[in-house]
Amino acid sequence: MLTALYNRGPQSLTELSRRARVTPSSMSQTVNRLVSGGHATRHKDPEDGRRVLFCLTPSGTEVAREALAVRQGWLEGKLAQLSEEERLTLLRASRIMRRLADS
Protein backbone atom coordinates (compact mmCIF):
# COMPACT_ATOMS: atom_id res chain seq x y z
CA MET A 1 0.00 0.00 0.00
CA LEU A 2 2.92 2.33 0.60
CA THR A 3 4.01 2.03 -3.03
CA ALA A 4 0.42 2.55 -4.20
CA LEU A 5 0.23 5.76 -2.19
CA TYR A 6 3.68 6.77 -3.42
CA ASN A 7 2.79 6.18 -7.08
CA ARG A 8 -0.77 7.50 -7.06
CA GLY A 9 -0.86 9.99 -4.19
CA PRO A 10 -3.49 10.23 -1.44
CA GLN A 11 -6.32 7.71 -1.73
CA SER A 12 -9.43 6.74 0.16
CA LEU A 13 -9.96 3.42 1.86
CA THR A 14 -12.35 2.42 -0.92
CA GLU A 15 -9.81 3.24 -3.62
CA LEU A 16 -7.04 1.33 -1.85
CA SER A 17 -9.20 -1.73 -1.22
CA ARG A 18 -10.47 -1.75 -4.80
CA ARG A 19 -6.93 -1.55 -6.18
CA ALA A 20 -5.73 -4.33 -3.86
CA ARG A 21 -8.89 -6.37 -4.48
CA VAL A 22 -9.62 -6.84 -0.79
CA THR A 23 -12.56 -5.89 1.37
CA PRO A 24 -12.61 -2.43 2.95
CA SER A 25 -12.44 -4.06 6.39
CA SER A 26 -9.22 -5.86 5.44
CA MET A 27 -7.77 -2.68 4.02
CA SER A 28 -8.81 -0.83 7.16
CA GLN A 29 -6.58 -3.12 9.20
CA THR A 30 -3.69 -2.51 6.81
CA VAL A 31 -3.96 1.28 6.82
CA ASN A 32 -4.43 1.32 10.59
CA ARG A 33 -1.07 -0.47 10.88
CA LEU A 34 0.54 2.02 8.48
CA VAL A 35 -0.85 4.95 10.47
CA SER A 36 0.17 3.51 13.84
CA GLY A 37 3.63 2.74 12.42
CA GLY A 38 4.06 6.36 11.36
CA HIS A 39 4.11 5.59 7.63
CA ALA A 40 0.76 7.17 6.70
CA THR A 41 -1.66 9.77 7.99
CA ARG A 42 -5.38 10.37 7.66
CA HIS A 43 -6.62 13.64 6.18
CA LYS A 44 -10.05 14.94 5.27
CA ASP A 45 -10.61 15.03 1.53
CA PRO A 46 -10.57 18.75 0.59
CA GLU A 47 -13.28 18.11 -2.02
CA ASP A 48 -15.53 16.00 0.22
CA GLY A 49 -15.12 16.47 3.97
CA ARG A 50 -16.91 13.18 4.64
CA ARG A 51 -14.14 11.17 2.99
CA VAL A 52 -10.79 10.35 4.54
CA LEU A 53 -7.65 10.20 2.43
CA PHE A 54 -4.53 8.32 3.39
CA CYS A 55 -1.24 10.08 2.70
CA LEU A 56 2.37 9.04 3.10
CA THR A 57 4.55 10.51 5.80
CA PRO A 58 8.25 11.14 5.09
CA SER A 59 8.96 7.76 6.73
CA GLY A 60 6.39 6.04 4.49
CA THR A 61 7.86 7.73 1.42
CA GLU A 62 11.32 6.46 2.33
CA VAL A 63 10.10 2.89 2.85
CA ALA A 64 8.17 3.00 -0.45
CA ARG A 65 11.22 4.27 -2.35
CA GLU A 66 13.39 1.55 -0.86
CA ALA A 67 10.83 -1.15 -1.75
CA LEU A 68 10.58 0.14 -5.32
CA ALA A 69 14.38 0.20 -5.65
CA VAL A 70 14.62 -3.42 -4.46
CA ARG A 71 11.92 -4.52 -6.90
CA GLN A 72 13.55 -2.60 -9.75
CA GLY A 73 16.93 -4.16 -8.96
CA TRP A 74 15.42 -7.63 -8.89
CA LEU A 75 13.67 -7.10 -12.23
CA GLU A 76 16.78 -5.66 -13.90
CA GLY A 77 18.80 -8.66 -12.70
CA LYS A 78 16.24 -11.11 -14.08
CA LEU A 79 15.97 -9.27 -17.40
CA ALA A 80 19.75 -9.30 -17.75
CA GLN A 81 19.64 -13.11 -17.63
CA LEU A 82 17.34 -13.27 -20.66
CA SER A 83 18.46 -13.51 -24.25
CA GLU A 84 17.98 -10.59 -26.61
CA GLU A 85 15.17 -12.51 -28.31
CA GLU A 86 13.42 -13.13 -24.98
CA ARG A 87 13.65 -9.43 -24.06
CA LEU A 88 12.16 -8.46 -27.45
CA THR A 89 9.33 -10.95 -26.88
CA LEU A 90 8.61 -9.36 -23.49
CA LEU A 91 8.68 -5.89 -25.05
CA ARG A 92 6.14 -6.92 -27.68
CA ALA A 93 3.96 -8.64 -25.09
CA SER A 94 4.07 -5.62 -22.77
CA ARG A 95 2.86 -3.36 -25.58
CA ILE A 96 -0.07 -5.70 -26.21
CA MET A 97 -0.91 -5.91 -22.50
CA ARG A 98 -0.79 -2.10 -22.16
CA ARG A 99 -3.11 -1.73 -25.15
CA LEU A 100 -5.55 -4.20 -23.58
CA ALA A 101 -5.35 -2.49 -20.18
CA ASP A 102 -5.98 0.92 -21.74
CA SER A 103 -9.03 -0.23 -23.70
Legacy VTK file of the C-alpha trace (Angstrom):
# vtk DataFile Version 3.0
C-alpha trace
ASCII
DATASET POLYDATA
POINTS 103 float
0.000 0.000 0.000
2.920 2.326 0.598
4.011 2.028 -3.025
0.421 2.548 -4.204
0.234 5.761 -2.189
3.682 6.771 -3.422
2.793 6.176 -7.080
-0.766 7.503 -7.058
-0.860 9.988 -4.193
-3.487 10.233 -1.442
-6.316 7.714 -1.733
-9.432 6.740 0.159
-9.960 3.416 1.864
-12.355 2.417 -0.922
-9.806 3.241 -3.624
-7.039 1.334 -1.851
-9.201 -1.733 -1.221
-10.472 -1.753 -4.799
-6.932 -1.553 -6.175
-5.727 -4.332 -3.864
-8.892 -6.373 -4.477
-9.619 -6.838 -0.792
-12.560 -5.885 1.372
-12.615 -2.428 2.947
-12.444 -4.062 6.393
-9.224 -5.865 5.440
-7.767 -2.680 4.018
-8.808 -0.827 7.157
-6.576 -3.124 9.203
-3.688 -2.512 6.812
-3.957 1.275 6.817
-4.431 1.317 10.591
-1.075 -0.467 10.884
0.538 2.022 8.481
-0.854 4.949 10.466
0.167 3.506 13.842
3.626 2.744 12.421
4.055 6.361 11.362
4.107 5.591 7.625
0.758 7.165 6.699
-1.659 9.767 7.985
-5.378 10.372 7.661
-6.618 13.643 6.178
-10.049 14.941 5.265
-10.614 15.034 1.529
-10.567 18.751 0.594
-13.279 18.112 -2.018
-15.530 16.001 0.224
-15.115 16.467 3.968
-16.914 13.177 4.644
-14.145 11.169 2.988
-10.790 10.349 4.543
-7.651 10.203 2.430
-4.535 8.320 3.391
-1.245 10.080 2.701
2.368 9.038 3.104
4.550 10.507 5.800
8.246 11.140 5.091
8.958 7.760 6.727
6.392 6.042 4.494
7.861 7.727 1.420
11.322 6.462 2.333
10.098 2.888 2.851
8.170 3.003 -0.446
11.222 4.268 -2.353
13.386 1.552 -0.862
10.830 -1.147 -1.752
10.583 0.135 -5.318
14.377 0.196 -5.651
14.619 -3.415 -4.459
11.916 -4.517 -6.904
13.550 -2.597 -9.753
16.929 -4.157 -8.961
15.415 -7.635 -8.892
13.672 -7.103 -12.226
16.776 -5.662 -13.898
18.796 -8.657 -12.702
16.239 -11.113 -14.078
15.969 -9.266 -17.395
19.754 -9.297 -17.753
19.642 -13.110 -17.631
17.339 -13.269 -20.663
18.458 -13.513 -24.250
17.975 -10.587 -26.614
15.169 -12.515 -28.307
13.415 -13.129 -24.984
13.649 -9.432 -24.062
12.163 -8.464 -27.447
9.331 -10.948 -26.876
8.607 -9.357 -23.489
8.681 -5.890 -25.050
6.142 -6.917 -27.679
3.959 -8.642 -25.086
4.067 -5.618 -22.765
2.856 -3.360 -25.576
-0.070 -5.697 -26.212
-0.908 -5.909 -22.500
-0.786 -2.099 -22.162
-3.109 -1.728 -25.153
-5.545 -4.202 -23.576
-5.349 -2.492 -20.185
-5.976 0.925 -21.736
-9.033 -0.228 -23.703
LINES 1 104
103 0 1 2 3 4 5 6 7 8 9 10 11 12 13 14 15 16 17 18 19 20 21 22 23 24 25 26 27 28 29 30 31 32 33 34 35 36 37 38 39 40 41 42 43 44 45 46 47 48 49 50 51 52 53 54 55 56 57 58 59 60 61 62 63 64 65 66 67 68 69 70 71 72 73 74 75 76 77 78 79 80 81 82 83 84 85 86 87 88 89 90 91 92 93 94 95 96 97 98 99 100 101 102
